[in-house]
Amino acid sequence: MTAPDILTTEALSVTFGGVRALAGVSLAVREREILSIIGPNGAGKTTLFNAVTGTCPPTSGRVRLHGRDITAKTPDEVARLGVARSFQNLKPFAEMTLLENVLIGREIHMTSGMAAAILRLPLFREDEARQKRRARELLAFVGLEQRRDHLARNLTYGERKMLEIARALALEPSVLLLDEPVAGMNPTETGFVMELVKNIREQGITVVIIEHDMKMVMGISDRIYVLDHGELIAEGLPHEVRANRAVIEAYLGGGHAPAH
């Protein structure tokens, strides 16, 4: 039985100064699947993420989460509704520890209130301790437990990628959007991320990935959508997309061909 759709876009378009970055893109993400969105550079992939999360409101079209229209929601509202994302450009709070970075994402789950925080009431202290435990769990989940008290500026590139995922997971999303999670990583690090994504899905979280690493995409995706010049040109199972003539031509035109 096919899982229900959790996130959909309907004829989503984004225009910048007369240039159409997205042209009527309609897609459906099913609950608890790993879905990849691929395409040459400039295809509109990150613009799609931006439109979904409210960072860049669409010119036309609709975004729905669990059937609810979230098109006009702000990024903060979208995050509170259960959609979290990572970014290509890694910008952790450099002078804060890893634990503090993740705790920022836990703030929306604090239940004790402002008065309790100001007065440092037992209710607030218990709430704070609970959020710290969860933040430590998330750092352990991404392999950074031993570095939780280190400043973020001292992390390697790969560790910053993992911190970015932990920060996104801190929101407790139902849908996690990952923008090029293995870009710049070596094969060992890529393998770790692939297993991490599978484990995230096992926790009941739907994962949508933008990625150029075709070995990862073909090895981990349940389904794949392909964008080119802002338009959806193909969708299907990995083996179907890999053999699709339009996809091959789009990648060859961009100087890259999907790997087998």
Buried (B, 14 or more C-beta within 10 A) or exposed (E): EEEEBBBBBBEBBBBEEEEBBBBBBBBBBBBBBBBBBBBBEBBBBBBBBBBBBBBBEBBEBBBBBBEEEBBEBEBEEBBEBBBBBBBEEBEBBEEBBBBBBBBBBBEEEBEBEEEBBEEEBEBBEEBBEBBBEBBBEBBEBBBBBEBBEBBBEEBEEBBBBBBBBBBBBBBBBBBBBBBBBBBEBEEEBBBBBBEBBEEBBEEEBBBBBBBBBBBBBBEBBBBBBBBBBBBBBBBBEBEEBBEBEEBBEBBEEBEEBBEE
